[in-house]
Amino acid sequence: MLFDKPREECGVFGVFSPKKTDVSKLTYYGLFALQHRGQESCGIFVNDGVEFRSYKELGVVNDVFTGERLTELGSGEMAVGHVRYATTGNADKANAQPIEVRHMRGRFALAHNGNLVNSAELRRGIEKDGAIFHSTSDTEVIAYIITRERIKTQSIEEAAGLAMDKLCGAYSLVIMTGDKLLAVRDKNGFRPLCIGITDDGAYIAASESCALDAVGARFLRDVEPGEIIVFDKDGMKSIKTHCNKAPRSVCVFEYIYFARPDSVIDGCSVHKARLRAGAFLSVEHPVQADVVIGVPDSGIDGAIGYAARSGIPYGMGFIKNKYIARTFIAPGQKSREDKVRIKLNPVVNTVREKRVVLIDDSIVRGTTSGRIVKLLRDAGAKEVHMRITSPPFINPCYYGTDVDSSENLIACRHTVSETAKIIGADSLGYLSVESVKRIAGEEGGYCCACFNGQYPTRLPKDAGKDKFENNISD
């Protein structure tokens, strides 16, 4: 990866309109707002009351969905959309979402954010019964489980509830049938999901509230962990049978890095959470310095918080080239170093002859951090003190973050002082696990397993992005 960061998971979006409206464009705008959550593929399904029209392809939203393509998708009563980054399964079109299932009692389209911890064993059981899979993602497993239950039940919401009894791990879902739209969040609430309503009465479900803002929808509330929300001609219905069945375990890294700063997740502003992280960091790791700067974009709020609490002036330390996407990756060490310089350029007047506090959200391998520190040295910084608004990554994540192995995590192989030397910083400080649990509020209920190893679910027997590639039956 170009920037040494965990990758986003995915983003989901759904709309239910009592009136037949241009739901494809609403979904396009919503997905555009969620583009930061995945840039490998995207897709939209539209239900006009008679048929499902769809298109999905590798690429980003603005490239895949031209004006002509949106016109072809047209208006309808419902739509679901998805942007994807592959945390499970390869980055190919077969894994693009949403996915459609046709069965003896109807059909549905499904979009999913998160990773299951029992998907490999569920898939083996389904395959032994004769099913054939067309992708290598968790999402198709979820679709099979829901389909099996739907054939035996009276409604899609009943089928989704029974499926929840079998699924373990992270899943925020939007499901579109012929006459209903469902928003489903797993019992732990790992990944965000919220709902809103537009002025003309269209209901919206989305991974983040910034997508509601993008389509002019008023935020109603977050979907509760374990809740199923049903939108149909009669309005909105909430099913809470699975609520309070597992400990609340919202991924704390949503606040640190994944989510957009203008989003609100489970009642907490992401922007405010990052300000708090920076403020806590200044107390835990103070330093004598002349200026505080942040690595764009997710390090900026932390830098502002650090500066405000420490009294050290905040300065603009880097200019980011906005025309290079997160997927701008080139092979070869020299080429990657060139791309870091192209994407980030230091503001020399801010850092020259200064003792600099450099704020970033995380260090995974350490390679990019070293290049960024070198940029500051080359720009004339006298000292560079790096501060990280998260604890060290020491464990893999099984819930939808692209940290599926400990072998490349620098914190597993080196002490903090050793890491500082490796990246070329004068000092290095990470936010403590105790403080990171407080950045989004004092009530707790956050998953910090990648930092402390305390997983809220059982661990998978098979892990890794290629867990379905060599699936050998008993």
C-alpha positions in Angstrom: 0.0 0.0 0.0 1.2 3.5 -0.7 0.4 5.0 2.7 1.2 2.8 5.6 -2.4 2.6 6.9 -5.0 0.0 7.5 -7.4 0.1 4.7 -11.1 0.9 5.0 -13.7 -1.8 4.9 -16.7 -0.9 2.8 -19.6 1.5 2.6 -23.3 0.7 2.2 -26.2 2.9 1.2 -29.9 2.3 0.7 -33.0 4.4 -0.1 -36.7 3.6 0.2 -38.9 6.2 -1.4 -42.7 6.2 -1.1 -42.8 8.1 -4.4 -41.1 6.9 -7.5 -38.0 9.1 -7.6 -34.5 9.3 -9.1 -33.1 6.9 -6.5 -30.1 6.0 -8.6 -28.8 9.6 -8.4 -29.5 9.7 -4.6 -27.5 6.5 -4.3 -24.7 7.9 -6.5 -24.4 10.9 -4.2 -24.5 8.8 -1.1 -21.8 6.4 -2.4 -19.7 9.4 -3.5 -19.8 10.6 0.1 -18.7 7.1 1.3 -15.9 6.7 -1.3 -13.2 7.0 1.4 -14.5 3.6 2.7 -13.6 1.7 -0.4 -12.1 2.5 -3.8 -11.8 -1.0 -5.5 -15.3 -1.5 -6.8 -18.8 0.0 -6.5 -22.3 -0.9 -7.5 -26.0 0.2 -7.5 -29.2 -1.8 -7.7 -32.5 0.0 -8.5 -36.0 -1.5 -7.9 -38.7 0.2 -10.0 -41.5 -1.9 -8.6 -41.3 -4.4 -11.5 -37.6 -5.4 -12.0 -34.1 -4.9 -10.5 -31.8 -2.8 -12.7 -28.1 -2.9 -11.7 -24.6 -2.1 -12.6 -21.3 -2.7 -10.7 -17.7 -2.6 -11.8 -14.2 -2.2 -10.6 -13.2 1.5 -10.0 -14.3 4.5 -8.1 -17.9 5.9 -8.1 -17.2 8.9 -10.3 -15.6 6.8 -13.0 -18.0 3.8 -12.9 -21.3 5.8 -12.9 -21.3 8.2 -15.8 -24.4 10.3 -16.5 -25.5 7.9 -19.2 -25.1 4.9 -16.8 -27.2 6.6 -14.1 -29.9 7.4 -16.7 -30.0 3.7 -17.6 -30.5 2.8 -14.0 -33.3 5.4 -13.8 -35.9 6.1 -11.2 -37.6 3.7 -8.8 -38.9 3.1 -5.4 -35.8 1.7 -3.8 -32.1 1.3 -4.4 -29.0 -0.1 -2.6 -25.4 0.7 -3.3 -21.9 -0.3 -2.2 -18.3 0.8 -2.3 -15.8 -1.9 -1.6 -12.3 -2.5 -0.4 -11.3 -6.1 -0.2 -10.6 -7.2 3.4 -11.9 -10.7 2.5 -11.8 -12.0 -1.1 -9.8 -10.7 -4.1 -10.3 -7.4 -5.8 -12.2 -8.6 -8.8 -15.6 -8.0 -10.3 -17.0 -11.2 -9.0 -16.7 -9.8 -5.5 -18.2 -6.4 -6.3 -21.4 -5.6 -4.5 -24.4 -5.4 -4.0 -25.1 -9.0 -4.9 -28.5 -10.3 -6.0 -30.2 -13.6 -5.0 -33.2 -15.1 -6.8 -35.0 -17.8 -4.9 -38.4 -19.6 -5.0 -40.1 -17.0 -2.9 -38.6 -13.9 -4.6 -35.3 -12.1 -4.7 -33.2 -9.6 -2.9 -30.1 -7.5 -3.3 -27.6 -7.3 -0.5 -24.7 -4.9 0.4 -22.5 -5.7 3.4 -19.8 -3.9 5.4 -17.6 -6.0 7.8 -16.1 -9.4 8.2 -17.5 -12.6 9.8 -15.4 -14.8 12.0 -17.3 -18.0 11.1 -17.7 -17.5 7.3 -15.3 -20.2 6.3 -17.0 -22.9 8.4 -20.5 -21.7 7.3 -19.4 -21.8 3.7 -18.0 -25.4 4.0 -21.4 -26.5 5.4 -23.3 -24.8 2.6 -21.0 -26.3 -0.1 -21.4 -29.8 1.4 -25.2 -29.4 0.8 -24.4 -28.8 -2.9 -24.3 -25.0 -3.2 -21.9 -23.3 -5.6 -20.2 -20.0 -4.8 -19.3 -17.5 -7.4 -17.2 -15.2 -5.2 -14.6 -15.3 -2.4 -16.3 -12.8 0.0 -18.2 -13.1 3.2 -21.2 -11.4 1.6 -22.2 -14.4 -0.5 -22.2 -16.6 2.6 -24.5 -14.1 4.3 -26.8 -14.2 1.3 -27.0 -18.0 1.3 -27.9 -18.1 5.0 -30.6 -15.5 4.6 -32.0 -17.3 1.5 -32.2 -20.6 3.3 -34.2 -18.9 6.1 -36.4 -16.9 3.7 -37.6 -20.1 2.0 -38.9 -21.4 5.3 -40.3 -18.1 6.7 -43.0 -15.6 6.0 -40.9 -12.4 5.6 -37.4 -11.2 4.8 -37.1 -9.6 8.3 -37.9 -12.9 9.9 -35.3 -14.6 7.7 -32.7 -11.9 8.6 -33.3 -12.4 12.3 -32.8 -16.2 12.0 -29.7 -15.6 10.0 -28.3 -13.4 12.8 -28.4 -16.4 15.1 -25.9 -18.1 12.8 -23.6 -15.2 11.8 -20.7 -14.2 14.1 -18.7 -11.1 13.6 -19.1 -7.8 11.9 -21.9 -7.1 9.5 -23.8 -3.9 8.7 -26.3 -4.8 5.9 -28.8 -3.1 3.6 -31.2 -5.6 1.9 -33.6 -4.7 -0.8 -36.5 -6.9 -1.8 -39.4 -6.4 -4.1 -41.3 -4.2 -1.6 -39.0 -3.7 1.4 -35.7 -2.2 2.4 -33.9 -3.5 5.5 -31.0 -2.1 7.6 -29.3 -4.7 9.8 -26.5 -4.2 12.3 -24.7 -7.0 14.0 -25.2 -7.7 17.7 -21.8 -6.1 18.7 -22.3 -3.1 16.5 -18.7 -3.3 15.1 -19.4 -1.2 12.0 -21.5 2.0 11.8 -25.0 2.2 10.3 -27.5 5.1 10.5 -30.8 6.1 9.1 -32.3 9.4 7.9 -35.2 10.9 6.0 -35.4 13.4 3.2 -37.8 16.3 2.9 -40.0 14.4 0.5 -40.2 11.3 2.8 -37.6 9.0 1.4 -35.9 6.9 4.0 -32.1 6.5 3.8 -29.8 3.9 5.4 -26.0 4.5 5.2 -22.7 3.6 6.8 -22.0 7.2 7.9 -24.1 10.3 8.5 -22.0 12.2 6.0 -23.9 10.2 3.3 -27.2 11.5 4.7 -25.9 15.0 4.4 -24.9 14.4 0.8 -28.4 13.6 -0.2 -30.1 16.3 1.9 -31.5 13.8 4.5 -32.2 14.6 8.1 -30.4 12.3 10.5 -32.8 10.3 12.5 -30.6 7.9 14.6 -28.1 5.2 14.5 -29.2 1.6 14.0 -28.7 -0.1 17.4 -26.4 -3.1 17.6 -28.6 -6.2 16.9 -31.4 -4.1 15.4 -33.3 -4.8 12.2 -35.1 -1.8 10.7 -37.7 -2.4 8.0 -38.9 0.3 5.5 -42.0 -0.5 3.5 -45.2 1.2 2.3 -46.4 1.3 6.0 -43.4 3.4 7.1 -40.5 2.3 9.4 -40.5 -0.7 11.8 -37.9 -1.6 14.3 -37.1 -5.2 15.4 -34.9 -5.4 18.5 -35.0 -9.1 19.2 -31.2 -9.4 19.0 -30.4 -6.1 20.8 -28.4 -6.4 24.1 -27.4 -10.0 23.2 -23.7 -9.2 23.0 -21.4 -6.6 24.4 -21.3 -3.3 22.5 -18.0 -3.4 20.5 -17.9 -0.4 18.1 -14.6 -0.4 16.2 -12.6 2.5 17.8 -10.6 2.9 14.7 -13.7 4.3 13.0 -13.2 7.4 15.1 -9.4 7.4 14.7 -9.1 7.0 10.9 -11.8 5.2 8.9 -14.8 7.6 9.1 -15.0 11.1 7.7 -14.5 13.8 10.3 -17.9 15.3 9.5 -19.7 12.1 10.4 -21.4 11.3 13.7 -21.2 7.7 14.8 -23.3 6.4 17.7 -23.9 9.9 19.0 -20.2 11.1 18.8 -18.8 13.5 16.3 -15.7 11.9 14.7 -14.1 15.4 14.5 -14.5 15.8 18.3 -13.2 12.3 19.0 -10.0 13.1 17.0 -9.6 16.4 18.8 -9.8 14.6 22.1 -7.3 12.0 21.0 -4.8 14.8 20.2 -5.5 16.5 23.6 -5.0 13.2 25.5 -1.8 12.6 23.5 -0.4 15.9 24.5 -0.9 15.0 28.2 0.6 11.5 27.9 3.5 12.5 25.6 4.5 16.2 26.1 7.5 17.6 24.4 9.2 21.0 24.0 8.6 22.1 20.5 7.8 25.1 18.2 5.0 23.9 16.1 2.4 21.1 15.8 1.5 19.7 12.4 -0.7 16.9 11.2 -0.4 14.4 8.4 -3.4 15.0 6.0 -6.1 14.1 6.4 -6.9 12.2 9.5 -3.9 13.6 11.5 -5.1 17.2 11.2 -7.8 17.1 13.9 -5.4 15.3 16.3 -2.8 18.0 15.7 -5.3 20.7 16.4 -6.3 19.0 19.6 -2.6 18.4 20.6 -1.8 22.1 20.0 -4.8 23.4 21.9 -4.0 21.4 25.0 -0.2 21.8 24.9 -0.2 25.5 24.0 2.2 24.9 21.1 1.1 26.7 18.0 -0.6 24.7 15.2 0.7 25.1 11.7 0.0 23.7 8.3 2.9 21.4 7.7 1.9 19.6 4.5 0.0 20.2 1.4 -1.8 17.2 0.0 -2.3 16.7 -3.7 -6.1 16.2 -3.9 -6.0 14.7 -7.3 -4.3 11.5 -6.3 -6.7 8.9 -5.0 -5.9 6.6 -2.1 -5.5 3.8 -4.7 -2.6 5.6 -6.4 -0.2 2.8 -6.0 2.9 2.1 -8.1 5.2 -1.0 -7.8 8.8 -0.7 -6.8 10.5 0.9 -3.8 11.8 4.0 -5.6 8.5 4.5 -7.3 6.6 4.4 -4.0 8.9 6.9 -2.4 8.4 9.2 -5.4 4.6 8.9 -5.0 4.8 9.9 -1.3 6.6 13.1 -2.3 4.1 13.7 -5.0 1.1 13.2 -2.7 2.5 15.2 0.3 4.7 18.3 0.1 6.0 20.0 3.2 5.3 23.7 3.8 8.9 24.8 4.3 8.1 28.1 6.1 6.2 26.2 8.7 8.9 23.6 9.6 12.3 25.1 8.7 14.6 25.5 11.7 11.7 24.4 13.9 11.2 21.7 16.5 8.2 19.9 15.0 5.5 17.7 16.6 4.2 15.5 13.9 0.7 14.0 14.5 -0.5 10.9 12.6 -3.3 8.4 13.3 -1.3 5.1 13.2 1.9 3.3 12.2 1.5 -0.2 10.7 4.8 -1.1 9.0 6.6 2.1 9.5 7.8 2.6 5.9 5.6 5.6 5.1 6.2 7.2 8.5 9.9 7.1 7.8 9.4 8.8 4.4 7.3 11.5 5.9 9.8 12.2 8.6 12.5 12.4 5.9 10.4 15.0 4.0 10.4 17.2 7.1 14.2 16.8 7.6 14.8 17.7 4.0 12.6 20.8 4.5 14.9 22.0 7.3 13.1 20.7 10.5 15.6 20.7 13.4 13.7 18.0 15.4 10.8 15.8 14.5 8.8 14.3 17.4 6.2 11.9 16.2 2.9 11.4 18.1 0.3 8.8 17.1 -3.4 9.2 18.1 -3.8 5.4 18.5 -2.0 2.7 20.4 0.5 0.4 18.6 -1.0 -2.3 16.4 0.0 -5.6 17.8 -2.8 -7.9 16.8 -4.7 -8.8 13.6 -8.3 -7.6 13.1 -11.0 -10.1 12.1 -13.9 -7.7 11.8 -13.2 -5.8 8.5 -9.9 -3.9 8.9 -7.1 -4.9 6.6 -4.7 -6.0 9.3 -4.9 -9.7 8.9 -1.5 -10.7 10.2 1.0 -9.6 12.9 4.1 -10.5 11.0 4.4 -7.1 9.3 3.4 -4.9 12.2 6.4 -2.9 13.3 5.2 -2.7 16.9 5.3 -6.5 17.2 9.0 -6.6 16.2 10.4 -3.4 17.8 10.2 -1.3 20.9 8.9 2.3 20.8 12.4 3.7 21.0 13.6 1.2 18.2 10.7 2.3 16.0 11.6 6.0 16.5 15.1 5.2 15.3 13.8 3.2 12.3 11.5 6.0 11.1 14.1 8.7 11.9 12.2 10.6 14.6 13.7 12.2 17.6 11.0 10.7 19.8 7.8 8.7 19.4 4.7 8.5 21.5 1.5 6.5 21.1 -1.9 7.1 22.7 -2.6 4.6 25.5 -5.3 2.0 25.2 -7.0 3.6 28.3 -7.2 6.9 26.6 -8.3 5.7 23.2 -11.3 4.1 24.8 -12.4 7.6 26.0 -12.1 9.5 22.8 -15.7 8.8 21.7 -17.2 9.1 25.2 -17.0 7.7 28.7 -19.6 5.0 28.3 -17.2 2.5 26.8 -18.2 -0.4 24.5 -15.4 -0.1 21.9 -13.4 -2.9 20.2 -9.7 -2.3 20.7 -8.6 -5.9 20.0 -6.0 -4.8 17.4 -4.4 -2.8 20.3 -5.0 -5.0 23.4 -5.9 -8.5 22.0 -9.2 -8.5 23.8 -11.5 -9.9 21.1 -15.2 -9.5 21.8 -16.1 -12.7 19.8 -14.5 -16.1 19.3 -11.6 -16.1 16.9 -11.9 -17.6 13.4 -10.5 -21.0 12.6 -9.6 -19.7 9.2 -8.3 -16.1 8.8 -6.8 -13.9 6.1 -8.0 -12.4 2.8 -7.5 -15.7 1.0 -9.4 -17.9 3.5 -11.7 -19.2 0.7 -9.0 -19.7 -1.9 -7.9 -23.2 -0.9 -11.0 -24.5 0.8 -10.6 -28.3 1.0 -13.7 -30.2 2.2 -13.4 -33.0 4.8 
